[in-house]
Amino acid sequence: MTALEQRRTSPSTQADAPSRPRATAPSRGPWLTDTLIVAVAVHIAQLFRFTADASVLSVGGVAFDYVAVSAVLVVVWSGSLVAFHSYDPRIMGVGEDEYRRVLVSSVSAFGGIAIVAFMLQIDIARGYLVIALPLGALALCANRRIWRGWLARRRRAGEYLARVLLVGSVDDVAFTAAALRSSPGAGFAVAAVATDTSPAMSANGDELPARVSDIAGAAEAAANLRVDAVVIAGELPGGRTALRSLGWDLERVGIELVVSSPLIGVDQLRVRHRPVGTLPLMHVELPEYFGTRRTIKRVFDAVAAGVGLVVLLPVFAVIASMIKAEDGGPVFFRQTRVGQNGARFSIVKFRTMDVRAEAMKAELAAQNEGAGPLFKLRDDPRVTPVGRFLRRFSLDELPQLWNVLVGDMSLVGPRPALPDETSEYERHEDRRLLVRPGITGLWQVSGRSDLSWEQGVGLDLDYVENWTLLRDVVILVRTASAVIRPTGAY
């Protein structure tokens, strides 16, 4: 009798499940710091709202000091964070669901208190709650962001990882394994794979982890390996029936089933789950290239660029004098780029290269280190000393605010492409031209010239397909960090 058959006949469906599951995210630390933050936020609200002789709440003729009220609020708020599963290891450190649960649990706690107070006719001070809720909620989100950074570092070091068995065809398994390896912050470590064939490489040349079973024996292999989850990569032979049967087998041994989505590159904010009976459907909303939000983006771009140009005039003057004093050449560098819908425009930058840069390019062609059709050299001899400083901190790009003001570019968007690049675009890469290019973007904050051509294109397409105003704000904040600690700027 196999190990799986023994488990199937066990009187308990999860009798052989690991008694102590592997910790894939910290819970005690975040809970302690969250509770401390809640207590401090409530205490600050009490200090701001009440004087020493007015911090009393009357309930049914009985006076309660607001210290006791604050203690109750701390317990309710902290309990709500637990009740809404904000410490679930499956969401900690990954995606936006963690922040959503923190905010929803906070609002729910205060909403519940308000409802109880209304029903019992308790006149709790509204100003006290109005101060405590936003202060505590923002501090909780900031705390989770700090824990995310800590967890990401630990996961890159091989800790707090869920061991998984990948199941599917060779190519699907290889693709999924590569995606998991490139994102250690997601918290998965591939222990082995189950495929019906056993080459060491996929059709694309991706190396496969160790194969321990065919697809039919995946459940037993998972039980023997004591993995935390089985990840289905692509379609299974036998379709939905095989997938449901595998799910039942894994349920008996306490191993979770994870199904990879076929919607590659689609942000979850565009996906809506629409069940039809027992059939779960995923409705994908169309990308938004026009409309009110795009108008708001354009207005914000124009205002921010105009203000930036005025405020930065002294900086422009200093940089211009440095460039002019160095070799007497022109201050600005202009180059033709391709913008929205293929329209060409002249991009403006501070000149960072020798005035003979274009003539020298042919001599350096054999040393090109750029990705794809881009020409880049890490130690480009054409870059002047002043230019190297400007590039390091992206100061050479400040004049592009003029391109933003006149509508050629946006503050955030795909990287502005050269005409030579667009002539080599594949069909799907043309989608980068559906929106205005940006001074900054996902490419800028994710490594810049250290990225491969494919990675840069993937980030640009991700932005085009999944753009939101909130995402623009996040990228602008990340840009400030990227400028202070430049990576791939040369």
N, C-alpha and C positions, 0 to 999 in steps of 0.2 A: 504493500500500500504506500502510495507516494505521500509526501509531506502535506500536499494540498488536500488529498483525499482524507487524511487524518483530521485535518482542520474542518473539512466539510461535515464530518460526522460528529464534531464536538457539540455538546449540549448548548454551549454558548456561541453565538455567531462571531464573537471576537475573543474567544477564550485564549487564543494564542497570540493576540496582539501584544506588542511590546508593553510591559508594565510601566516603563518610564520613557515616553517619547523623547527623541532628541530635541534639545532646545534649539530652535531655528531663529529665535529673536529673544532679546531680554524682555522680561516683564516686570520684575520686582523693581529695578532701577527706575524705569519710566513711571511706574505707579507711585513710587515714593516722591520723585521730583514733581510729578503732576499734583499730588496731594499737597505738597508744600506750596506750590504756586497758587493753588486754589485758596489755601488758608491765608496766604499773604494778600491776594487780591481782595478777598472778603474783608480782611482786617483794614486794608487801605480804604476801602469803600466806607467802612464804619467810621474811620477817623475823619474822612472828608465830609461825611454827611451829618454827623452828630457832634454836639458838644458834650461835655462830660455829664451834664445834668439832664440831657434830653434823649439819652440812648435807652429808652424804655418802650416796650411794646405791650399793649394791653390785650389780653386774650380772655374773654369771658369774665372780665372784671379782675383778672389776675395779672399783675405786672411782671413782665419778663425783661431782664436786661438784654440788650442787643448782643452781648457777648455770647449768651446762650443761643440766640437766634443765629448768630454767625456760625456757631459750632454745628447747628443743625444743617445750615446751608452747605457747609463744607462736606458733611457726611452725605447729603443728598447729591451734591455735585460729583463728588468722587465716586459714589455708587453708580451714578448715571454713566460715567465714563466706562465703568466695568460692565454695566448692563448692556451697553451698545457695542460691546466687543471691540473697543478701541485698542485693546492690548493683544488682539488676535495676531499670532506670529505670522499668519499668512498675508497680512496687510501691512505689517510694520516695516517701514523702510522702502516700500514699493508703491508707486502710483499715488493717486490723490485720495483714495478711499479712507486712508488713515486720518487725514485732515478733516474730511467730510464727517466722519464719525465723531471726532472731537467736537466739532462745531454743533452737529445735530444733538449730541448728548448734552452739551452745555445749554443750548436753547431749550431743550426738552426739560431739563432740570428746573430752569427758571420758569418755564411755562407751567409746569406741574405745581410749583409753589404758588404762582399767581392764581391758578384755578382753585387750589385748596383755600387760599386766603379769601378769594371772592365767595366761595361757598360757605365758609365759616364766618364771613364778615370780619376778617382780621385786617386791620388797617396798617399793613406793612408799608414802610416808607419806599415809595417808588424810586426816588433818587438813589437810595442805597443799592437797589438792584440794578439800576441803570449804569452806575459806576462799576459795580463788581463784574457784570457779565462781559462787556467788551474788553475790559482790562484783563480779566482772567482768560478769556477765550484767545486773545492775541498772544498772551504769554504762554499758554498751553501749546499753541501751534509753533511758537518759536522754540519751545523746549523739545517738541517732537523733531523739529528740524535739526537741532543739535544732536539728538539721539540718532537720527538718520545718518549723519556724518560719521558718528562713532561706529554704528553698525556696518556701514559701507566699508570702512577700513578693516573691521574685524572679518567681514566676509571675503574681502580681497586676500586676507591672510589665511583663509581656509576655515574660519570658525563660523558658527551659527548657519550652517548650510544644511538644507534638506537633501538627503541622498535619493536620487530618482533613477528609475529604470525607463529608458526610452523605448517605445514600441512603434513599429511601422516599417515602411519600405526603407531601403538603404538611403536613398536620396533625401527623403523626408526626415529621417533620423539624423543624418549628417547636418542638414540645414538647421534643425532644432538644437542639436548639440553645439554647433558653432555660435548660435544666438545666445545660448545659456552661458557659454564660456566668455563671450564678449560682454556680458552683463552680470558680473558676480554679485552686484548689489541686489539682484533679484532673489538671491538666496538658494539657488539650486546647484547641486554638484552631481554630474552624471556618473553613476556608479557602473553602469553597464547598459547594453542595448539588447533588444530582442527583435531580430529580423529573420525573414525567411531565406535570405542569402547571406553569405559571409565574406564579401570582399573587404579588404582593409581600407579601401578608398571609395568615395562616392563617385558618381559620374563627373562631378565638378572638381574632383581632386581633394575633397575634404577628408581628413583622416577621421576614422570612426573609433569610438571607445570599444572596449572589449565586448564581444558578442557572447552571451551566455545561454541563449535559447532561441528557438523560432517563435513566431508570433503566437501560435497555439499554446505554447508552454509558458507564456509570459507571466501568468498569475503564480504558477508554482515557482518560477525563477525569482519573482519579486518576494515571495514568502521566504524562500531560502536565503536570499540576500538581506532580508530584513530592511528593505528600503523604506523610506517615508512615504513615497508616492510613486505612481506609475504615470508617465506622461505619454499620451497618444500623439504621435507626430503624423498628421495626415490621415488618409483613409485606411481602414483595416479591411483585409479580405473577409468577406461576409457581411460588411456594412454595419448597419445599426444593430442587427441581432447579435453580431459578434461583440460589439462594443458593450451592449447591455449585459451580455453574459459575463464578460470580463469584469465589469463593474460589480456584479453580484459575487463573483469569486473573490475579488479584492475586499469587498465589504466583510466577508467572513473572517478575513485575517487582519482586519483593521488597517488596511493600507488605502490611502486616498487615491482617487482617480482624477487626473488632470487632462483635459482635452485642449490641444493647441487650436487656436482659431485660424481659419483659412484667410482671415481678413488682415493680410500683411500690410503694415504701414497706415492703418486706419486708427485714428485716435478713438479711445473708448467714449469720449464725449459725443461722438457722432453716431454711436451705436445705441439703438433702443431695442430692448427685448420685447417681443410681441408674441406671447404664447397663443397657439391655435389648438385648443384642446390640450393634448399631451405633447404636441409638437412645438418645441421652442424655436421661434424664428428670430433672426437678428435683422433689424431694419437699419440700413446705413443711410444717414442723411447726406445730401449732396454738399460738396464743398461750397463755401460762400465766396464768390469772386466780386459780387456787386451788392448793393443794398445799403441800408442805414448804417450798419456797423463799419462798412468800408468808407462811407462818407465821414463818419466820426474819426476813423483812422487818418484820413487825408487832412481833415481840419487840425487834428492834433499834430500831425507831422509839420504842417505849414506854420502853426503857431510856435511850436518848439524850435523849429529851425530858425525862424525869424528872431526869436528871443536869444537863441544860442549865438547867432552871428553878431548881434549887438553886444552881448555880454563878453564874448570872446575876442572882441576887437583888439584889446591890449595884447592878448596871447598871440594873435595873428601878427601883430606888428613886431613882436620880439622874434618869432620864428622866421618871419620874412627877412629881418635884418641879419639873422644868423646865416641863412642860406646865401644872401647876397654877399655878405662879408667873406664867405668861404671861398667862392670861386668867381663871383661876379656874374654868374649865369642867371637865367630867369627864376623867379620865385615859385611859380606854379607849373605843374605838369598836366597837360591835357591829353586824353586818350579816348578813342571811340569805343564805346561799350554798347551792348544790346539791352534794351529795357523791355517794358511791358509790351506784349504782343509783337515783339520783334523790332520795335522802333529803336533807331540808333540815336545816341546822344553823346555829348562830350563830357566825360567825367573830369572833375577838377580835384587835384591833390597838390600838396606841397611837394616840390621836387626833392627827391631823395637820392638821385643818381647823378653820375657824371653827365655833362651835357652831350657827350659822345656815346651815351648808353646804347642807343639803337644800332649804331654802327659797330659796336663791340659785341653785340648779341650773337652774330654769326660765328665769331671766333670762339664763343663759349658754348655753342650748341651741343657739343659732344659731352659737356659736363652737366647737362640739364638734370636736376633732381626733382623737377615738378611732377605732380600727379596728372596723368592723362595728357591732354593737350596744353597744360599750363607749363610755362617756363619759369623755373625757380632754382636758385642756388642758395644754399645755407650761408656760404661765405662768398657772396657775390662781389667781385672786385669793383664793380661799377658803382656800388653804394658808397656815398660819401660818409665821413665821420658824423657830420650833423644828421645826415639821412638815416644812419644806423640808429641814432638816438631817437629820432622821430618815429621810425618804424617800430622800435621796441615797445613804445607806449601808444602806438596808433595815432600819434599826433598828426601824421601826414594826411590822415583822412578827414580832418576837421573841415577843410573847404568843401567837402561833399555836402555840407549843410546847405550850400547854395543850390546844388542839384535837387535836394529835398524841397527847398522852398519853391522852386519853379516847377516841381512836379515830375521830374525825371526819375527820382528815387524816393524811397521811404526811409524812415529811421531804421526799421526792421524789415528784413526780407531776404530773399535768396542773394547769393553773391552776384554782383554785376558781371556778366559774361563778356568775353572778347568775341568779336565776329568770327575769328578762327575756331573758337570753341563751338559756337552754335552750328557751324557748318558740319561738325562731326557728331552732333547730337543724334542719338537714337530717338525713335518715335516717342517713347515715354518721357525722355529727358526734355522735350519741348515744353512740357508742362511747367517748367521753371519760369517760362516767359509769360505765364498767365497773370502774374502780379508784378508790381514794381520791385526792382532790386533794392536791397537795403544797405545802409552803411554798416550795420551789424546784423547778425542772424545766428542761427544754430551753428553754422560753419565757423563763425567768428569766436563763439564761446566754447567750442568743442575741440580745439586743437589747431585750427587754421591750417597752415602749410604742412603740419605733421600728419594730416589726414590723407588717405588715399583718394584718388579721383572718385571711385565708387562710393566711398563714405561721404565725401562732400556732396555728391549728387543726391545720395539717399537723404541726407539732412535737409537739403533744399526742397526736395519733393515732399518730405514730411511736413515742412513748414507750409508749403503751398496748399497741401491737401487738408491740413488740420489747424489752420490759422484761427486764433481767437485774440481779442483785445487783451485778455488776461495773460495770454502767452507772450504777447509783445512786451508787456510790463516785466514779466519774469526774465525775458531775454535781455532787456535793457539793464536790469539789476545785475544779471550775471556778467554783462559786458563790463561793468565797472570793476568787478573782481578780475576779469580776464585782462584788463588794461593794467591793473596794479601788479598782477602776477602773470605776465605774458607767457604763453606757450605757443610755439610754432610761429612766432612773429619774426620773419626775416625776409 
